[in-house]
Amino acid sequence: MKSTLRAKICQTLVDCWRPHDWFALDERVENHYFHKAAIVADLKPRRVIEIGTRCGYSLACFATVAPDARYLCIDGAMDADSLECLAHWQSVVDRLAIDASLIIVDSHAVKSLPPADFAHVDGDHSFAGALADLCLVAHVPAILADDCDNAQVKAAVVQFATDRRRSVDWINDGLRQAAVLT
């Protein structure tokens, strides 16, 4: 089962990877996205919020394992390549027929978000920014916080989990560390 899922995720990434992306697709990156997709496969969410969507790689992997879910994606478009990345995001959504909406806004300007079953937080990597993003999805029962190998993001996850009395499962996928908060 896991080998079949891994193969599906790897193929999705190959099919959806942005040509000449500075973030190169290799075995460690494939493993990173496989771990994230496996979490979604286990949870089977119907409504997903993603903060920090960039090119839509996580979204594509999530949609591979939860194709009937509705996705609300937020991106601040604050990077030098954001316009190209978000255009690529749209092509991924169109190619895979994902039921996804994109809001281009600094997540810190958002006051509330709709109900969801799962949230993926991969936005602001400062302590205050990551904590604010986590608080924005505090109403969501399962949260995947990415890039916890970043000390500020990890500290925000620990603070959020302590303040909200959430349990944390740490995942080290060989590329980055993530946290699942429930």
C-alpha positions as CSV (number, residue, x, y, z in Angstrom):
1,M,0.0,0.0,0.0
2,K,2.7,2.5,1.0
3,S,4.8,1.6,-2.0
4,T,1.8,2.3,-4.3
5,L,1.2,5.6,-2.5
6,R,4.8,6.5,-2.8
7,A,4.8,5.8,-6.6
8,K,1.6,7.9,-7.0
9,I,3.1,10.8,-5.2
10,C,6.4,10.6,-7.1
11,Q,4.5,10.6,-10.4
12,T,2.4,13.5,-9.3
13,L,5.5,15.5,-8.5
14,V,7.2,14.6,-11.7
15,D,4.0,15.7,-13.6
16,C,3.6,18.9,-11.7
17,W,7.1,20.1,-11.0
18,R,7.8,23.6,-12.3
19,P,10.6,23.5,-14.9
20,H,13.8,25.2,-13.7
21,D,12.5,25.6,-10.1
22,W,15.4,26.4,-7.7
23,F,13.9,23.8,-5.4
24,A,15.1,20.7,-7.2
25,L,13.1,17.5,-7.3
26,D,15.2,14.7,-6.0
27,E,14.6,11.6,-3.8
28,R,14.7,13.5,-0.5
29,V,12.2,16.0,-1.8
30,E,9.9,13.1,-3.0
31,N,10.2,11.5,0.4
32,H,9.3,14.8,2.1
33,Y,6.1,15.1,0.0
34,F,5.3,11.4,0.4
35,H,5.3,11.9,4.2
36,K,2.9,14.9,4.0
37,A,0.6,13.0,1.6
38,A,0.5,10.0,3.9
39,I,-0.7,12.1,6.7
40,V,-3.6,13.4,4.6
41,A,-4.3,9.9,3.3
42,D,-4.7,8.8,6.9
43,L,-6.9,11.7,7.9
44,K,-9.1,11.8,4.8
45,P,-10.1,15.5,5.1
46,R,-13.0,17.0,3.2
47,R,-12.0,20.6,3.7
48,V,-8.3,21.7,3.7
49,I,-6.7,25.1,4.4
50,E,-3.2,25.7,3.2
51,I,-1.2,28.7,4.3
52,G,1.8,29.1,2.0
53,T,1.1,27.3,-1.2
54,R,3.9,28.5,-3.5
55,C,3.8,26.3,-6.7
56,G,1.1,23.9,-5.4
57,Y,3.4,20.9,-4.8
58,S,1.8,20.0,-1.5
59,L,-1.6,20.7,-2.8
60,A,-1.1,18.3,-5.7
61,C,0.1,15.6,-3.4
62,F,-2.8,16.2,-1.0
63,A,-5.3,16.1,-3.9
64,T,-3.8,12.8,-5.1
65,V,-4.8,11.2,-1.8
66,A,-7.9,13.3,-1.0
67,P,-9.3,14.1,-4.5
68,D,-12.8,15.0,-3.3
69,A,-11.6,17.5,-0.7
70,R,-12.1,21.3,-1.1
71,Y,-8.9,23.3,-0.7
72,L,-8.5,26.9,0.4
73,C,-5.0,28.1,-0.3
74,I,-3.5,31.4,0.9
75,D,-0.2,32.8,-0.3
76,G,1.3,36.2,0.5
77,A,3.2,36.4,-2.9
78,M,6.2,37.8,-1.1
79,D,9.0,36.0,-2.9
80,A,10.9,37.2,-6.0
81,D,9.4,34.3,-8.0
82,S,5.9,34.4,-6.5
83,L,4.1,35.5,-9.7
84,E,5.7,32.6,-11.7
85,C,5.0,30.2,-8.8
86,L,1.4,31.2,-8.5
87,A,0.8,30.9,-12.2
88,H,2.3,27.4,-12.0
89,W,-0.1,26.7,-9.0
90,Q,-3.0,27.6,-11.3
91,S,-1.7,25.2,-14.0
92,V,-1.4,22.4,-11.4
93,V,-5.0,23.0,-10.2
94,D,-6.3,23.0,-13.8
95,R,-4.3,20.0,-14.9
96,L,-5.4,17.9,-11.9
97,A,-8.9,19.4,-11.7
98,I,-8.5,20.2,-8.0
99,D,-11.3,22.0,-6.3
100,A,-9.1,24.7,-4.9
101,S,-9.4,28.5,-4.4
102,L,-6.4,30.8,-4.0
103,I,-6.4,34.0,-2.0
104,I,-3.3,36.1,-2.5
105,V,-2.9,38.0,0.8
106,D,-0.5,38.3,3.7
107,S,-2.0,35.7,6.1
108,H,-1.5,38.2,8.9
109,A,-4.2,40.4,7.4
110,V,-6.7,37.5,7.6
111,K,-8.8,37.6,10.8
112,S,-10.6,34.3,10.4
113,L,-10.9,31.3,8.1
114,P,-13.8,28.9,7.4
115,P,-14.1,25.5,9.1
116,A,-11.7,22.7,7.9
117,D,-10.7,19.2,8.8
118,F,-7.0,19.7,8.1
119,A,-4.6,22.6,7.7
120,H,-1.1,22.8,6.2
121,V,1.0,25.7,7.6
122,D,4.0,26.5,5.5
123,G,3.9,30.3,5.4
124,D,5.9,32.8,7.5
125,H,9.0,31.3,9.1
126,S,9.5,33.8,11.8
127,F,8.4,32.9,15.3
128,A,5.7,35.6,15.5
129,G,4.6,34.8,11.9
130,A,4.5,31.1,12.3
131,L,2.6,31.4,15.6
132,A,0.1,33.8,14.0
133,D,-0.5,31.4,11.1
134,L,-1.0,28.5,13.6
135,C,-3.4,30.6,15.6
136,L,-5.3,31.4,12.4
137,V,-6.1,27.7,12.0
138,A,-6.5,26.9,15.7
139,H,-10.1,25.8,15.0
140,V,-8.9,23.0,12.7
141,P,-8.6,19.6,14.5
142,A,-5.4,18.5,12.6
143,I,-2.6,20.8,11.6
144,L,0.6,20.0,9.7
145,A,3.3,22.5,10.4
146,D,6.1,22.3,7.9
147,D,9.8,23.4,8.2
148,C,10.1,22.8,11.9
149,D,13.8,22.3,11.4
150,N,13.8,26.1,11.4
151,A,14.3,27.0,15.1
152,Q,11.8,29.8,15.0
153,V,9.1,27.7,13.4
154,K,9.7,24.9,15.9
155,A,9.5,27.3,18.8
156,A,6.2,28.6,17.5
157,V,4.8,25.1,17.2
158,V,5.9,24.3,20.8
159,Q,4.4,27.5,22.1
160,F,1.1,26.9,20.1
161,A,0.9,23.3,21.3
162,T,1.5,24.4,24.9
163,D,-1.0,27.3,24.8
164,R,-3.7,25.3,23.1
165,R,-3.0,22.0,24.8
166,R,-2.5,20.2,21.6
167,S,-0.4,17.1,21.1
168,V,2.5,17.2,18.7
169,D,3.9,14.3,16.7
170,W,7.3,15.3,15.2
171,I,8.2,13.9,11.8
172,N,11.7,13.9,10.4
173,D,11.5,12.9,6.7
174,G,15.2,13.3,5.9
175,L,14.8,16.7,4.3
176,R,12.9,18.7,6.9
177,Q,11.1,18.3,10.1
178,A,7.4,18.7,10.4
179,A,4.8,18.5,13.2
180,V,1.3,17.2,13.3
181,L,-0.8,18.9,15.9
182,T,-4.0,17.3,17.1
